[in-house]
Amino acid sequence: MTFIVGGARSGKSCVAEKLAVEFNLPVTYIATAQVRDAEFAKRIAAHQRRRPPKWKLLEIDVDLAGALAKSDAPGHCVLIDCLTLWLSHLLCPIQDKRPRHDWASQIDLLISGLERCVGSIIIVSSEVGMGVIPMGAATRQYVDALGQLNQRVAALANRVILTVVGIPVELKK
């Protein structure tokens, strides 16, 4: 399992995609982004253009553990991009002003699923804890939850890469 973290626009997705190609295995790309406006649609389209057409794509909302279980197999690579957006679906759903009631259990299901993986797994997430402490309670909850999620995934990963200005820096091998 490889975990790739970095700031916004740090190049972490490109690093993950390059690594998936280097594995030379069939790839399932689990996308967690949802189009919310025209600018974000352009970002998603740029990601789509970069991916090899032979990669299988699963677009998910909140059932990341289910998508992982469905995709994981020996001799197969699963690339999850990204935990940051997935967590935002749990804590900041579009249709509601409150977090989903099951957000913590969804995280536990994902961690349990990652512990059982048998294929090559690449996970992308943002590192949002390097800035100032947010003033709003909801934003603090999100930053804290993502920091805790990232720590749990990093503890499971065999390899952790921090991407800074497009440069991958090995934190754990």
Backbone as CSV, one residue per row, in Angstrom:
resi,resn,N_x,N_y,N_z,CA_x,CA_y,CA_z,C_x,C_y,C_z
1,MET,0.843,-1.175,0.000,0.000,0.000,0.000,0.889,1.239,0.000
2,THR,0.591,2.150,-0.911,1.309,3.414,-0.998,0.337,4.544,-0.715
3,PHE,0.720,5.433,0.181,-0.109,6.571,0.561,0.617,7.834,0.117
4,ILE,-0.059,8.653,-0.695,0.537,9.873,-1.236,-0.253,11.060,-0.713
5,VAL,0.435,11.946,0.002,-0.201,13.140,0.559,0.520,14.380,0.048
6,GLY,-0.159,15.497,0.118,0.437,16.773,-0.276,-0.627,17.840,-0.252
7,GLY,-0.197,19.055,-0.459,-1.118,20.174,-0.495,-1.895,20.226,-1.801
8,ALA,-2.828,21.152,-1.870,-3.599,21.353,-3.093,-2.653,21.710,-4.229
9,ARG,-2.852,21.066,-5.367,-2.077,21.324,-6.587,-0.585,21.021,-6.408
10,SER,-0.260,20.084,-5.514,1.146,19.731,-5.266,1.672,18.685,-6.233
11,GLY,0.798,18.081,-7.033,1.210,17.056,-7.980,0.986,15.637,-7.487
12,LYS,0.263,15.495,-6.383,0.096,14.154,-5.793,-0.654,13.191,-6.707
13,SER,-1.662,13.646,-7.425,-2.391,12.761,-8.335,-1.504,12.305,-9.488
14,CYS,-0.696,13.202,-10.026,0.219,12.822,-11.108,1.227,11.781,-10.624
15,VAL,1.745,11.962,-9.413,2.675,10.988,-8.838,1.986,9.638,-8.685
16,ALA,0.751,9.634,-8.204,-0.004,8.390,-8.016,-0.254,7.699,-9.350
17,GLU,-0.646,8.463,-10.354,-0.927,7.892,-11.670,0.336,7.311,-12.296
18,LYS,1.447,7.992,-12.158,2.724,7.494,-12.688,3.104,6.182,-12.002
19,LEU,2.940,6.124,-10.700,3.248,4.920,-9.942,2.354,3.762,-10.386
20,ALA,1.068,4.025,-10.594,0.148,2.976,-11.052,0.578,2.433,-12.411
21,VAL,1.020,3.295,-13.308,1.511,2.852,-14.616,2.751,1.986,-14.443
22,GLU,3.657,2.395,-13.554,4.897,1.646,-13.323,4.644,0.261,-12.747
23,PHE,3.549,0.069,-12.024,3.224,-1.261,-11.488,2.953,-2.259,-12.622
24,ASN,2.531,-1.736,-13.782,2.250,-2.572,-14.950,1.224,-3.677,-14.630
25,LEU,0.174,-3.270,-13.938,-0.923,-4.165,-13.561,-2.230,-3.562,-14.080
26,PRO,-3.278,-4.354,-14.181,-4.593,-3.757,-14.438,-4.925,-2.781,-13.299
27,VAL,-5.531,-1.656,-13.646,-5.804,-0.602,-12.660,-7.291,-0.300,-12.596
28,THR,-7.797,-0.184,-11.379,-9.117,0.398,-11.135,-8.895,1.717,-10.423
29,TYR,-9.416,2.771,-11.006,-9.306,4.122,-10.459,-10.624,4.429,-9.760
30,ILE,-10.552,4.619,-8.444,-11.751,4.984,-7.685,-11.725,6.493,-7.474
31,ALA,-12.652,7.165,-8.143,-12.736,8.627,-8.091,-13.792,9.043,-7.082
32,THR,-13.423,9.968,-6.207,-14.356,10.422,-5.174,-14.909,11.821,-5.444
33,ALA,-14.425,12.476,-6.502,-14.860,13.843,-6.792,-16.265,13.854,-7.389
34,GLN,-16.987,14.911,-7.092,-18.293,15.147,-7.680,-18.302,16.552,-8.256
35,VAL,-18.858,16.685,-9.438,-18.919,17.999,-10.084,-19.859,18.894,-9.298
36,ARG,-19.322,20.014,-8.834,-20.152,20.968,-8.078,-20.249,22.315,-8.773
37,ASP,-19.333,22.574,-9.708,-19.367,23.819,-10.475,-18.517,23.636,-11.734
38,ALA,-18.557,24.617,-12.624,-17.875,24.512,-13.916,-16.351,24.411,-13.764
39,GLU,-15.792,25.157,-12.838,-14.337,25.112,-12.646,-13.902,23.733,-12.177
40,PHE,-14.669,23.130,-11.271,-14.312,21.810,-10.771,-14.488,20.755,-11.865
41,ALA,-15.476,20.947,-12.732,-15.665,20.035,-13.865,-14.425,20.041,-14.762
42,LYS,-13.799,21.199,-14.924,-12.567,21.289,-15.729,-11.424,20.538,-15.056
43,ARG,-11.338,20.624,-13.748,-10.298,19.885,-13.012,-10.477,18.379,-13.199
44,ILE,-11.711,17.922,-13.077,-11.998,16.504,-13.242,-11.663,16.062,-14.663
45,ALA,-12.018,16.870,-15.643,-11.728,16.536,-17.044,-10.217,16.415,-17.281
46,ALA,-9.428,17.276,-16.649,-7.961,17.190,-16.788,-7.449,15.870,-16.222
47,HIS,-7.997,15.448,-15.088,-7.623,14.142,-14.510,-8.000,13.015,-15.475
48,GLN,-9.174,13.101,-16.045,-9.650,12.048,-16.946,-8.769,11.935,-18.185
49,ARG,-8.339,13.065,-18.740,-7.484,13.053,-19.939,-6.132,12.407,-19.673
50,ARG,-5.626,12.533,-18.453,-4.311,11.969,-18.114,-4.339,10.456,-17.966
51,ARG,-5.475,9.899,-17.621,-5.544,8.471,-17.317,-5.558,7.622,-18.584
52,PRO,-4.842,6.497,-18.545,-4.909,5.579,-19.692,-6.343,5.072,-19.893
53,PRO,-6.776,4.960,-21.130,-8.167,4.546,-21.385,-8.474,3.122,-20.925
54,LYS,-7.461,2.291,-20.755,-7.725,0.899,-20.342,-8.001,0.767,-18.838
55,TRP,-7.777,1.837,-18.062,-8.060,1.771,-16.633,-9.561,1.731,-16.419
56,LYS,-9.972,0.884,-15.497,-11.379,0.832,-15.097,-11.644,2.007,-14.152
57,LEU,-12.811,2.595,-14.251,-13.177,3.737,-13.416,-14.404,3.411,-12.587
58,LEU,-14.314,3.697,-11.283,-15.472,3.649,-10.391,-15.620,5.039,-9.784
59,GLU,-16.752,5.665,-9.985,-17.035,6.954,-9.368,-17.962,6.689,-8.190
60,ILE,-17.537,7.127,-7.019,-18.306,6.804,-5.816,-18.669,8.063,-5.053
61,ASP,-19.635,7.914,-4.180,-20.040,8.993,-3.282,-19.469,8.711,-1.899
62,VAL,-20.053,7.798,-1.154,-19.573,7.531,0.202,-19.135,6.089,0.438
63,ASP,-19.554,5.139,-0.397,-19.224,3.729,-0.140,-17.839,3.372,-0.686
64,LEU,-16.826,4.005,-0.125,-15.457,3.741,-0.551,-15.013,2.342,-0.135
65,ALA,-15.407,1.907,1.044,-15.044,0.553,1.500,-15.626,-0.495,0.562
66,GLY,-16.858,-0.328,0.124,-17.486,-1.268,-0.801,-16.793,-1.274,-2.155
67,ALA,-16.457,-0.093,-2.662,-15.761,0.000,-3.953,-14.380,-0.642,-3.870
68,LEU,-13.702,-0.458,-2.748,-12.387,-1.067,-2.558,-12.510,-2.588,-2.525
69,ALA,-13.455,-3.105,-1.770,-13.645,-4.556,-1.678,-13.973,-5.158,-3.044
70,LYS,-14.745,-4.449,-3.825,-15.144,-4.901,-5.163,-13.959,-4.902,-6.134
71,SER,-13.000,-4.010,-5.931,-11.909,-3.809,-6.881,-10.614,-4.521,-6.518
72,ASP,-10.393,-4.751,-5.253,-9.125,-5.320,-4.791,-8.996,-6.777,-5.224
73,ALA,-7.806,-7.125,-5.744,-7.517,-8.510,-6.136,-6.011,-8.664,-6.288
74,PRO,-5.497,-9.866,-6.072,-4.073,-10.089,-6.317,-3.735,-9.755,-7.777
75,GLY,-2.577,-9.151,-8.000,-2.172,-8.807,-9.351,-2.956,-7.661,-9.958
76,HIS,-3.570,-6.840,-9.109,-4.387,-5.713,-9.564,-3.996,-4.484,-8.752
77,CYS,-4.091,-3.329,-9.365,-3.811,-2.060,-8.675,-5.102,-1.270,-8.537
78,VAL,-5.332,-0.756,-7.340,-6.461,0.140,-7.086,-5.882,1.489,-6.694
79,LEU,-6.286,2.533,-7.408,-5.854,3.899,-7.101,-7.076,4.669,-6.607
80,ILE,-7.013,5.145,-5.377,-8.105,5.928,-4.778,-7.695,7.395,-4.776
81,ASP,-8.462,8.219,-5.470,-8.163,9.653,-5.548,-9.454,10.424,-5.326
82,CYS,-9.707,10.974,-4.171,-8.847,11.087,-3.025,-9.670,11.019,-1.745
83,LEU,-8.992,10.775,-0.640,-9.666,10.714,0.663,-10.231,12.068,1.074
84,THR,-9.584,13.125,0.651,-10.001,14.476,1.031,-11.432,14.760,0.588
85,LEU,-11.716,14.474,-0.676,-13.063,14.721,-1.193,-14.060,13.721,-0.629
86,TRP,-13.621,12.475,-0.466,-14.510,11.463,0.113,-14.971,11.896,1.508
87,LEU,-14.025,12.342,2.329,-14.388,12.781,3.675,-15.320,13.992,3.627
88,SER,-15.123,14.869,2.649,-16.017,16.030,2.548,-17.453,15.595,2.243
89,HIS,-17.631,14.494,1.487,-18.989,13.978,1.236,-19.639,13.490,2.527
90,LEU,-18.798,12.977,3.440,-19.327,12.467,4.709,-19.639,13.594,5.695
91,LEU,-18.735,14.560,5.777,-18.895,15.622,6.782,-19.653,16.846,6.277
92,CYS,-19.661,17.049,4.966,-20.300,18.240,4.385,-21.183,17.850,3.204
93,PRO,-22.170,16.988,3.407,-23.000,16.569,2.272,-23.749,17.751,1.669
94,ILE,-23.892,17.723,0.361,-24.541,18.831,-0.357,-25.974,19.047,0.121
95,GLN,-26.702,17.963,0.328,-28.128,18.060,0.633,-28.422,18.366,2.097
96,ASP,-27.400,18.414,2.952,-27.638,18.596,4.377,-26.562,19.509,4.952
97,LYS,-26.875,20.195,6.006,-25.903,21.073,6.650,-25.149,20.359,7.766
98,ARG,-25.555,19.148,8.069,-24.909,18.381,9.139,-24.131,17.218,8.543
99,PRO,-23.097,16.755,9.244,-22.381,15.556,8.794,-23.322,14.354,8.760
100,ARG,-22.990,13.395,7.914,-23.751,12.137,7.906,-23.636,11.486,9.276
101,HIS,-24.696,10.850,9.717,-24.699,10.221,11.043,-23.675,9.087,11.135
102,ASP,-23.331,8.478,10.004,-22.440,7.313,10.004,-21.018,7.638,9.539
103,TRP,-20.618,8.906,9.575,-19.323,9.263,9.001,-18.163,8.538,9.679
104,ALA,-18.180,8.407,10.990,-17.075,7.741,11.692,-17.052,6.242,11.366
105,SER,-18.221,5.627,11.263,-18.246,4.196,10.942,-17.816,3.958,9.493
106,GLN,-18.086,4.901,8.592,-17.602,4.774,7.213,-16.065,4.769,7.184
107,ILE,-15.456,5.600,8.007,-13.996,5.616,8.101,-13.493,4.285,8.637
108,ASP,-14.127,3.777,9.690,-13.718,2.483,10.251,-13.863,1.360,9.226
109,LEU,-14.926,1.384,8.434,-15.113,0.373,7.382,-13.984,0.456,6.352
110,LEU,-13.603,1.674,5.990,-12.500,1.828,5.030,-11.206,1.271,5.600
111,ILE,-10.888,1.629,6.832,-9.638,1.151,7.448,-9.643,-0.374,7.520
112,SER,-10.750,-0.969,7.916,-10.857,-2.434,7.957,-10.647,-3.034,6.578
113,GLY,-11.230,-2.401,5.568,-11.051,-2.876,4.197,-9.610,-2.776,3.736
114,LEU,-8.945,-1.692,4.091,-7.538,-1.528,3.716,-6.662,-2.588,4.384
115,GLU,-7.013,-2.949,5.610,-6.240,-3.977,6.322,-6.323,-5.338,5.634
116,ARG,-7.386,-5.575,4.897,-7.596,-6.864,4.235,-7.132,-6.891,2.780
117,CYS,-6.655,-5.785,2.251,-6.310,-5.717,0.830,-5.204,-6.700,0.462
118,VAL,-5.334,-7.264,-0.739,-4.345,-8.216,-1.241,-3.655,-7.711,-2.508
119,GLY,-4.179,-6.682,-3.131,-3.586,-6.119,-4.342,-2.687,-4.942,-3.999
120,SER,-2.243,-4.250,-5.044,-1.448,-3.029,-4.879,-2.415,-1.856,-4.760
121,ILE,-2.315,-1.126,-3.669,-3.250,-0.032,-3.387,-2.463,1.274,-3.342
122,ILE,-2.954,2.284,-4.050,-2.389,3.634,-4.007,-3.510,4.552,-3.547
123,ILE,-3.231,5.331,-2.510,-4.248,6.214,-1.940,-3.704,7.637,-1.942
124,VAL,-4.522,8.573,-2.407,-4.155,9.984,-2.457,-4.999,10.746,-1.436
125,SER,-4.357,11.682,-0.735,-5.078,12.543,0.199,-4.345,13.862,0.323
126,SER,-5.053,14.867,0.735,-4.430,16.173,0.968,-3.940,16.277,2.400
127,GLU,-2.861,17.007,2.564,-2.355,17.347,3.889,-2.828,18.766,4.170
128,VAL,-3.857,18.884,4.993,-4.432,20.198,5.270,-4.032,20.733,6.640
129,GLY,-3.276,19.968,7.395,-2.935,20.358,8.753,-1.674,21.179,8.896
130,MET,-1.134,21.693,7.796,0.109,22.457,7.877,-0.143,23.966,7.904
131,GLY,-1.397,24.348,7.945,-1.729,25.765,7.948,-2.207,26.225,9.308
132,VAL,-2.915,27.319,9.305,-3.440,27.868,10.548,-4.634,27.044,11.021
133,ILE,-4.947,27.136,12.282,-6.126,26.454,12.823,-7.367,27.212,12.351
134,PRO,-8.307,26.526,11.699,-9.492,27.209,11.188,-10.340,27.796,12.319
135,MET,-11.007,28.886,12.010,-11.825,29.563,13.005,-13.183,28.900,13.212
136,GLY,-13.753,28.312,12.178,-15.082,27.727,12.303,-15.050,26.305,12.841
137,ALA,-16.046,25.961,13.646,-16.104,24.635,14.267,-16.214,23.522,13.222
138,ALA,-17.031,23.725,12.191,-17.200,22.686,11.169,-15.892,22.461,10.406
139,THR,-15.189,23.522,10.121,-13.914,23.393,9.416,-12.871,22.725,10.297
140,ARG,-12.857,23.070,11.569,-11.932,22.400,12.503,-12.235,20.907,12.584
141,GLN,-13.525,20.560,12.627,-13.908,19.150,12.670,-13.379,18.425,11.428
142,TYR,-13.517,19.045,10.252,-13.050,18.433,9.011,-11.529,18.263,9.025
143,VAL,-10.800,19.307,9.378,-9.331,19.249,9.416,-8.869,18.187,10.414
144,ASP,-9.486,18.149,11.582,-9.127,17.144,12.591,-9.422,15.727,12.087
145,ALA,-10.602,15.528,11.500,-10.981,14.193,11.016,-10.061,13.746,9.885
146,LEU,-9.720,14.661,8.968,-8.821,14.289,7.877,-7.427,13.981,8.408
147,GLY,-6.950,14.770,9.362,-5.642,14.496,9.954,-5.596,13.128,10.616
148,GLN,-6.663,12.781,11.334,-6.724,11.469,11.990,-6.831,10.345,10.960
149,LEU,-7.635,10.544,9.913,-7.756,9.555,8.849,-6.409,9.350,8.164
150,ASN,-5.743,10.443,7.817,-4.436,10.339,7.166,-3.440,9.580,8.042
151,GLN,-3.462,9.830,9.331,-2.549,9.118,10.235,-2.843,7.620,10.249
152,ARG,-4.112,7.267,10.268,-4.474,5.846,10.285,-4.049,5.151,8.992
153,VAL,-4.251,5.815,7.861,-3.850,5.224,6.579,-2.332,5.140,6.489
154,ALA,-1.631,6.182,6.909,-0.159,6.171,6.870,0.411,5.050,7.732
155,ALA,-0.224,4.770,8.865,0.244,3.686,9.732,0.113,2.331,9.043
156,LEU,-0.895,2.153,8.201,-1.097,0.899,7.483,-0.192,0.768,6.254
157,ALA,0.160,1.898,5.672,0.879,1.893,4.395,2.310,1.392,4.537
158,ASN,2.759,0.685,3.512,4.152,0.261,3.439,5.043,1.428,3.012
159,ARG,4.444,2.344,2.255,5.196,3.465,1.681,4.336,4.717,1.798
160,VAL,4.950,5.812,2.245,4.258,7.100,2.327,5.108,8.127,1.588
161,ILE,4.462,8.863,0.701,5.136,9.881,-0.104,4.450,11.216,0.140
162,LEU,5.240,12.234,0.456,4.752,13.607,0.545,5.133,14.294,-0.755
163,THR,4.151,14.885,-1.426,4.419,15.576,-2.682,4.399,17.078,-2.422
164,VAL,5.518,17.711,-2.749,5.672,19.149,-2.545,6.171,19.741,-3.859
165,VAL,5.488,20.733,-4.391,5.821,21.397,-5.653,6.158,20.399,-6.760
166,GLY,5.379,19.321,-6.818,5.571,18.317,-7.847,6.677,17.323,-7.586
167,ILE,7.334,17.440,-6.455,8.453,16.554,-6.125,8.007,15.562,-5.056
168,PRO,8.082,14.256,-5.364,7.729,13.256,-4.353,8.879,13.052,-3.374
169,VAL,8.564,13.141,-2.097,9.563,12.951,-1.024,9.138,11.739,-0.209
170,GLU,9.980,10.725,-0.163,9.675,9.484,0.570,9.717,9.767,2.071
171,LEU,8.604,9.500,2.755,8.554,9.630,4.202,8.689,8.274,4.880
172,LYS,8.218,7.235,4.192,8.236,5.892,4.758,8.418,4.911,3.601
173,LYS,9.388,4.013,3.758,9.634,2.989,2.727,9.403,1.624,3.308
